[in-house]
Amino acid sequence: MKHSSKKILYFGTPKVSAGLLEALIKEGFNIIGLVTSLDKEVGRNKEKEIVPTKEVALRYNIPVYQVAKLKDDYSFIEDLKPDIILTFSFGQIIPQVVLDIPKVGCLNVHGSLLPKYRGASPIQAALINREKVTGVSLMEMTKKMDAGKVYATKEIAIEENENSTTLFKKLENAAIELTIDKLDDYLEGRLIGQEQNEEEATFCYTIKPEEEKLNLELDKEHLIGWIYALSDNPGGYLYLDNKKLKIFEAKVVSSETNYQVGTIIQASKQGLYLQVSDGVLSLLSLQLEGKKRVDYLSFINGHQDLEGKVLH
């Protein structure tokens, strides 16, 4: 299929965005450049780690523009004269002066079914709130975050034990399918955007490091939601004998509340059971600080006298 020749300037940074960028390049869309964040310094030697979208762009000889703060460094965009800015997980707020540059407009790929879960962590928010369905939206970029017209959506089913790792992969695939299917229509003015209902808008913010410690005062369903929202990376945790114990998988066993919250009430072949505020969870996959991730049976076998201990 021959695609529109209009000039697309792509904004994106992480792995999930790199997948869409490569798909668009392979499809033959006219990507004139990538705008991305600076390479990260990693390890003790502070070696530069190339951001995922940059790796893709270099592989296909696409010009790369790396900016620390877009609001201070955007004159190159005026020189490129793009017809459209297409953004997917860029990581910076795009100022109005940049949004005004493209001839056709600015389109964002957002990881929720807008107006629900505007903001920085829509995938995690869907898991925390135990949603059954989420999705991807192609939306107009405006000064107000994630508030523009919605041009198209694609739904994603959330499975029972879905975590953020698997849901991000589904999101990437849905984003690729939706964007490739609808981008030509947008570029040629054939898509009609629908205004969002502001009364239905909900927001989610970047999860802070301190929120990775699981809150045992939450009800059991939301606690499970947080476990899966933080899995596989970075992993939600509690403390066992003053060591971080990451919990990657769990399920609700009952609504009984016979023990102090945080107590390990059973550690046997039948399960590793934890008392929470309004019930009991079975912990299925864990990792103690300094050790490998294991299933609950392996964890029990490696740790004696777990029953009665209190996680906090």
Order of alpha helices (4+ residues) and beta strands (2+ residues): beta-alpha-beta-beta-beta-alpha-beta-alpha-beta-alpha-beta-beta-alpha-beta-beta-alpha-beta-alpha-beta-beta-beta-beta-beta-beta-alpha
